[in-house]
């Protein structure tokens, strides 16, 4: 995922533990203990192979949750 997170993104240079993936999608549940709101829903984006660049923030789409319960309530 490091290649998809550009400087300026909330997850840039943050240690992330991926916990689950939604089958058939590029959606992930992750845990980032460094963040104040550590539960993270991430929708990965595409890499532009022609230019070797990922989309710029706010991509990948990232939603922060204060608890695992909050994640499941919203998703």
C-alpha positions in Angstrom: 0.0 0.0 0.0 2.9 2.4 0.4 3.0 3.0 -3.3 -0.6 4.1 -3.2 -0.3 6.6 -0.3 1.2 9.9 -1.4 2.8 12.5 0.9 0.1 14.5 2.6 -2.3 11.5 3.0 -3.4 10.7 6.5 -1.8 7.2 6.2 1.6 8.4 4.8 4.4 6.9 6.9 2.0 5.4 9.4 2.4 1.8 10.5 -0.7 -0.2 9.4 -1.9 -3.7 10.3 -4.3 -5.0 7.7 -6.9 -7.2 9.3 -9.5 -8.1 6.7 -10.3 -7.7 3.0 -13.7 -7.5 1.5 -13.9 -10.3 -1.1 -14.3 -9.0 -4.7 -13.3 -5.4 -3.8 -10.2 -3.5 -2.8 -11.7 -2.6 0.6 -9.7 -3.3 3.7 -10.1 -3.0 7.4 -6.8 -1.9 9.1 -5.6 -0.9 12.5 -3.2 2.0 12.8 -2.2 2.3 16.5 -0.3 5.6 15.9 -3.5 7.4 15.0 -6.0 9.0 17.4 -8.8 7.2 15.6 -7.0 3.9 14.9 -9.6 1.8 13.0 -9.3 2.4 9.3 -11.5 1.5 6.3 -9.3 1.7 3.2 -10.5 1.5 -0.4 -7.3 1.0 -2.4 -6.9 2.8 -5.7 -5.2 2.2 -9.0 -1.6 2.8 -10.0 -1.1 4.6 -13.3 1.4 2.2 -14.9 2.1 4.6 -17.7 3.3 7.3 -15.4 4.3 5.2 -12.4 2.2 7.3 -10.0 -0.7 6.6 -7.8 -3.7 8.9 -7.5 -3.1 11.9 -5.1 -4.9 12.5 -1.8 -7.5 11.9 -0.8 -6.9 8.6 -2.5 -6.9 5.9 -1.4 -10.2 6.7 0.1 -9.8 6.4 3.9 -12.4 6.5 6.7 -11.3 6.6 10.3 -13.2 5.1 13.2 -12.7 5.4 16.9 -13.6 1.8 17.5 -14.2 -1.5 15.8 -17.9 -1.2 16.7 -18.1 2.2 15.0 -16.6 0.6 11.9 -19.3 -2.1 11.7 -22.1 0.3 12.5 -21.3 2.5 9.6 -20.2 -0.1 7.0 
